[in-house]
């Protein structure tokens, strides 16, 4: 079954409730009024986010994350068992925001943990309330309720390379050609509605993650089409690979629109390393457009045909060089 990359998730974290304390009086054969023996309730479990390299996205998270409740207290001074914590594995680099949008956690290092919702304390049984003046208390405490909080989780880095282009530019075809990903491909726009992630395996054992992002359209920074959702995906890619359709008239104007939309959302995006890939070189009108494109665009242009496999080796070499120069050192650190 096809699985998508999920880089944002809204969740509700609910800590476990504490167990209630018990009201009990010890009764012995020789002493019917031996005294109170009600035990305390156990503490409720916490909900914890734990950063690990074992997961890459937030696909496995449900909308409600609940920790178990503590056990109630019993007679004979038996305390209830405290609940275990619910530990949710999230990718390294996960940013945790409150419901108001404030960043409250940044799990940038492996092994770091964030307490999302604390469990409630267990209630005291009636034995706890024994005093010199009150030898037989007939009271106990209810367990405290666990916290209930809402968060927005975002993965800071989705992929090393982000494929950006107009709908039907051939991004999904390219991703399938260079990686093990199998995104849905069809001859109509807006095939990709959610990002797909593929991994390019190199002979030196480097693995480069490439994300096929939903198609961008003019006005995306005003939230048209997939809008802000798309631009947030792009923000989480280290290198931007602009994919242009050589079969369309004046494909260089597409690059101008793409760069403009990104700059309107975040000027910092255009400071990142960029590659320009001209696709559909196998079509008759492509070669003429390629010549004009190379004159119009200041960035180096790599002409390929993702469908026919033309120049894919050259593209993979350029991607590897860009990775080694701009990303690999940071990953090792």
ChimeraX attribute file (.defattr): number of C-alpha atoms within 10 A of each C-alpha:
attribute: neighborCount
match mode: 1-to-1
recipient: residues
	/A:1	4
	/A:2	8
	/A:3	13
	/A:4	14
	/A:5	19
	/A:6	20
	/A:7	21
	/A:8	19
	/A:9	17
	/A:10	18
	/A:11	17
	/A:12	17
	/A:13	25
	/A:14	25
	/A:15	28
	/A:16	32
	/A:17	29
	/A:18	31
	/A:19	31
	/A:20	28
	/A:21	30
	/A:22	31
	/A:23	23
	/A:24	24
	/A:25	21
	/A:26	15
	/A:27	14
	/A:28	10
	/A:29	7
	/A:30	7
	/A:31	9
	/A:32	10
	/A:33	12
	/A:34	13
	/A:35	18
	/A:36	25
	/A:37	23
	/A:38	28
	/A:39	27
	/A:40	34
	/A:41	31
	/A:42	27
	/A:43	31
	/A:44	31
	/A:45	28
	/A:46	28
	/A:47	28
	/A:48	22
	/A:49	23
	/A:50	20
	/A:51	23
	/A:52	21
	/A:53	14
	/A:54	11
	/A:55	13
	/A:56	20
	/A:57	23
	/A:58	19
	/A:59	15
	/A:60	11
	/A:61	15
	/A:62	12
	/A:63	12
	/A:64	12
	/A:65	20
	/A:66	21
	/A:67	25
	/A:68	22
	/A:69	28
	/A:70	28
	/A:71	23
	/A:72	26
	/A:73	29
	/A:74	20
	/A:75	20
	/A:76	16
	/A:77	21
	/A:78	16
	/A:79	24
	/A:80	23
	/A:81	19
	/A:82	22
	/A:83	21
	/A:84	17
	/A:85	19
	/A:86	20
	/A:87	18
	/A:88	17
	/A:89	21
	/A:90	28
	/A:91	26
	/A:92	24
	/A:93	20
	/A:94	25
	/A:95	20
	/A:96	23
	/A:97	18
	/A:98	16
	/A:99	14
	/A:100	9
	/A:101	10
	/A:102	11
	/A:103	14
	/A:104	12
	/A:105	17
	/A:106	20
	/A:107	22
	/A:108	16
	/A:109	15
	/A:110	15
	/A:111	13
	/A:112	13
	/A:113	19
	/A:114	17
	/A:115	14
	/A:116	26
	/A:117	25
	/A:118	24
	/A:119	30
	/A:120	23
	/A:121	25
	/A:122	30
	/A:123	28
	/A:124	26
	/A:125	32
	/A:126	27
	/A:127	27
	/A:128	19
	/A:129	16
	/A:130	16
	/A:131	10
	/A:132	6
	/A:133	7
	/A:134	9
	/A:135	12
	/A:136	19
	/A:137	19
	/A:138	17
	/A:139	17
	/A:140	23
	/A:141	18
	/A:142	20
	/A:143	27
	/A:144	20
	/A:145	20
	/A:146	26
	/A:147	18
	/A:148	17
	/A:149	15
	/A:150	19
	/A:151	21
	/A:152	18
	/A:153	21
	/A:154	25
	/A:155	25
	/A:156	21
	/A:157	19
	/A:158	26
	/A:159	24
	/A:160	23
	/A:161	27
	/A:162	26
	/A:163	27
	/A:164	27
	/A:165	25
	/A:166	22
	/A:167	19
	/A:168	19
	/A:169	22
	/A:170	24
	/A:171	30
	/A:172	25
	/A:173	21
	/A:174	22
	/A:175	23
	/A:176	20
	/A:177	18
	/A:178	19
	/A:179	16
	/A:180	13
	/A:181	22
	/A:182	17
	/A:183	23
	/A:184	12
	/A:185	16
	/A:186	13
	/A:187	8
	/A:188	8
	/A:189	12
	/A:190	17
	/A:191	16
	/A:192	19
	/A:193	13
	/A:194	20
	/A:195	24
	/A:196	22
	/A:197	26
	/A:198	23
	/A:199	19
	/A:200	19
	/A:201	14
	/A:202	12
	/A:203	6
	/A:204	6
	/A:205	8
	/A:206	14
	/A:207	15
	/A:208	20
	/A:209	17
	/A:210	26
	/A:211	29
	/A:212	31
	/A:213	24
	/A:214	28
	/A:215	25
	/A:216	24
	/A:217	20
	/A:218	16
	/A:219	17
	/A:220	22
	/A:221	22
	/A:222	13
	/A:223	14
	/A:224	13
	/A:225	17
	/A:226	19
	/A:227	20
	/A:228	16
	/A:229	16
	/A:230	22
	/A:231	22
	/A:232	17
	/A:233	25
	/A:234	26
	/A:235	20
	/A:236	21
	/A:237	22
	/A:238	20
	/A:239	26
	/A:240	23
	/A:241	22
	/A:242	22
	/A:243	26
	/A:244	29
	/A:245	26
	/A:246	28
	/A:247	21
	/A:248	14
	/A:249	12
	/A:250	15
	/A:251	20
	/A:252	21
	/A:253	14
	/A:254	21
	/A:255	20
	/A:256	11
	/A:257	17
	/A:258	21
	/A:259	16
	/A:260	18
	/A:261	21
	/A:262	20
	/A:263	15
	/A:264	14
	/A:265	17
	/A:266	15
	/A:267	13
	/A:268	11
	/A:269	21
	/A:270	14
	/A:271	11
	/A:272	14
	/A:273	16
	/A:274	18
	/A:275	21
	/A:276	20
	/A:277	22
	/A:278	27
	/A:279	25
	/A:280	25
	/A:281	23
	/A:282	18
	/A:283	11
	/A:284	11
	/A:285	14
	/A:286	20
	/A:287	16
	/A:288	11
	/A:289	20
	/A:290	23
	/A:291	10
	/A:292	13
	/A:293	20
	/A:294	16
	/A:295	10
	/A:296	13
	/A:297	14
	/A:298	9
	/A:299	11
	/A:300	11
	/A:301	17
	/A:302	18
	/A:303	25
	/A:304	22
	/A:305	21
	/A:306	23
	/A:307	15
	/A:308	13
	/A:309	15
	/A:310	16
	/A:311	14
	/A:312	18
	/A:313	12
	/A:314	13
	/A:315	17
	/A:316	14
	/A:317	12
	/A:318	14
	/A:319	20
	/A:320	18
	/A:321	13
	/A:322	18
	/A:323	20
	/A:324	13
	/A:325	12
	/A:326	15
	/A:327	18
	/A:328	16
	/A:329	10
	/A:330	9
	/A:331	8
	/A:332	6
	/A:333	5
